[in-house]
Amino acid sequence: MKAMILAAGRGERMRPLTDLCPKPLLPAAGKPLLQWQIEALAAVGITRIVINHAHLGHQIESHFGDGSAFGVQLSYSAEATALETAGGIRKALHHLGNEPFLVINGDVACDWPLARALQIASEWPQGQLAHLVMVPNPPHHLAGDFALLGSAVKQPEPGETAFTFSGIGVYHPSLFSKLKVDEVAKLAPLLRQAMAAGKVQGELFNGFWMDIGTPERLEELNQRLNSARKH
């Protein structure tokens, strides 16, 4: 199974930390955010990884190189300007092959067991386009994104409980096939189309998850990781 880490965001809410450093290289407990994710993927045997980048992306390539120092094989998808999530995945599809692949936002920290992605891909139903990992709504996103009806992900009806999309998903490449290479495209509209066709599954994860979107949350993660090391 192949994986893609999304690392092309500008990190506006992280400024001034991201003025001279791309957000995925910001350190938490002494390691870049991206390194935590690469090591977690390698630990479950997912070693062919694509990283997209835009803002200061050359720093990411020079830091991680071909990935051999981390036990993985890295490929890069450079974007002159950030293409949004779906556009970035579309540009990188030639690296990802014809089978379902895992995608992780470069700015999330999560204890979801990544080996689960291998199981999801091995049991992929015919015609399915996506499998989303949902989480309880954090304080900064109380409205949530999508609802779960059993294992089906759907648009929430009025009054229906919605959960937050974690930024972790397994996708079939055909979800992105109608997009043009280098087209700026958000992921949510594609997902809503696929949901309406009954082609999106998902699950609720109640463990640790954090969107590292602000300096305050980065410091919170830093403290959590340092505390875990002591114990």
N, C-alpha and C positions, 0 to 999 in steps of 0.2 A: 504494500500500500504506500502511496505517496502522500505527502502533506505539503500544505502551503501556509506560510506565516505572513500575514498582512502587515507590512511595515512601511507603507508609503504615506501615512498621515503626517501632517505638518506639526501636530502637537501644540496648537495655539493656546490651549488652556494651561499648558506646561511652561509657557514662556515666563521668565527669560531662560529657563533651563534648556530649552530646545533651540535657542538662537544659534548656538554653535555646535550643538550635538543632536543627532537625530533621536527622537523619542525612544526607539527600541534599544538604544545604547545607554540610556540612563541607568545608573546602577541601583540595585536593590541588594542589600547585604553583600556588597562587594562584587557582584556580577551584573552584567547588563541584563535587562529584562529579557532580551532575545535569547541570551544564553541559557537562562532557566528553561525556556520552552524547548530549545534544541536538545538539551540534555534529557528533558522529560520524554521527548519523542524517541530519542536514541535508546532510552531505558526499556521501552516496550518493543523495540525492533523496527520502528519506523525511521529509516535512515536516509531516504531520498526526499529531500526537502527543497522547496522553492521559496525564495523570499523576494517579494516585490519591494521596491523602494523608490522614493522620489527626492524629498528634501534631504540634502547631505548624504545621499545614499552611498556615495563612494566610501564614506567612513565605515558603513556596514560591511561592504565588500572587503575593505582592507583589514578590518578587525577579524572577520571569520574566515576569509579566504575560501578554499574549496571545501571546508568543513572537516577535513581529515583529522585535525587536532581534537575534534569533538566526537569522532567516531561516526560521522555522517558524510553524505555526499550532497553538497549545496549547489543549487543553481540560482541565478538571479534574474529578475525581470525588472529592468529599469524603466521608469516612467518619467518622461520629460516634465509632465505635470501630473499630479495625482489623478487617477482615473475613477476614483470611488471603488467600492468593494467589487461589484460585479464586473466593471470594466477592467479592474486589475486582474481578476481571475481569468477573464476572457483572454487578455493579452498573454497570460502565462499558460494557457491550456496546452500548448505544444510540449511543455515540460511535464504535464500531469497525466497524459495518456488517456485511455478510453474507459478506464474503470473508475468506480467511485473513489474519491479522494477526500482527505480531511483538510479543513481550513480552520485556522485559529487566528483571531485578532492578535496583533502583536502587543497590545496594551491591556491584556487581561491576565490575571493570575487566578488559577482554579485548580482544585483537587479532583476534578472529574477524571476518572481512570481512562487514560488515553488508549489502553488496550481494548477498551470497549469499542473504539472506532473500527478495529480490525474485525470484531464480531459483527458489527453493523454492516460492514462492507461485504462480509462473507454470506450474510443472510439477506442481501439486497433484493427486494421484490421487483419483479418485472414492471417497468414503467415508472417506478418511483424516481423522483428528481432530487429530493433533499431529506435529510434527517437532522433536526435541530435540537441542540441541547438548551433547554429553558431553565431559568433560575427564578427564585422568588424575587420580587421587585425590591431593588435597593432604595434608600431614602431619596436619591436624586432622580429616580425614574419610577415613581409610584404607580403611574398609569399602566405600565407594562407594554408589551408589544402584541403578542398573539395568545390565543386560547388553546387549550388542549382538550380534545374530546376522545378519551381513551388514548391511543397513540397517534391520532390524527391532529395535526396543527391547523388552526383555522383563524380567520378573522373573528375577534370577539364580538358577540352580540351585545346590545345595551344591557348593562347590569351583570354581564358574564365576567368571571374572573379572568384576567389576562396576566401572563407572566412575561418576564424579560428574556429576550434572546441573548444568550451568553456571549455570542461572538464565536462559538464553536459549532461547527456543522460538518456533516459529510454530504458531499454533492456528487451527482452524476454529471459528467461533462456536458450532456445534452441540454442541461438547464441554461447554459450560456451560449449555445451554438448559434443562436440567431443574432447575437450581438456582433458588431464589427470590431475588429482589432483596433485598439487605440480610441474606442468610443468611451466617453464618460458615462457610466451607468451605475446607478445605485442597486443594491441587492433587494431591498424590500419590495419594489414593484414586481420583480421576477418571482419572488416567493409568493406574493399574493396571487398572481396568475396561477402558479402551480398549486397553491392551496385550493383555489376555486375548482381545480380539476381533480382534487383529491389525491395529489401526488406528493404531499409533504407529510412525513412522519416526525415524531419527536418524543422527547422524554423530559421529565422534570428532575433536576439535580438539586438536592437540598444541602449539599456540602459547601465548603468554602469557595467563594467566587468574588472577585473584585475587579472592577473596571478602573485601571490605573490612569485616570483622566486628569488628575490635578496634582500639584506638588504635595498637597496634604495627604492624598491617598497613596502617593508614592512613599511618603514617610511612614504611613501606617503599615504598608507592606514591608518596608525595611525593618521596622520594629518587630513585626510578626516573624519574619524569617530569622532575624538575629535571636529572638527568643526561642524559636524551635531548635536552633543550633545548640543553645545552652542546655537544652533538655534532651 
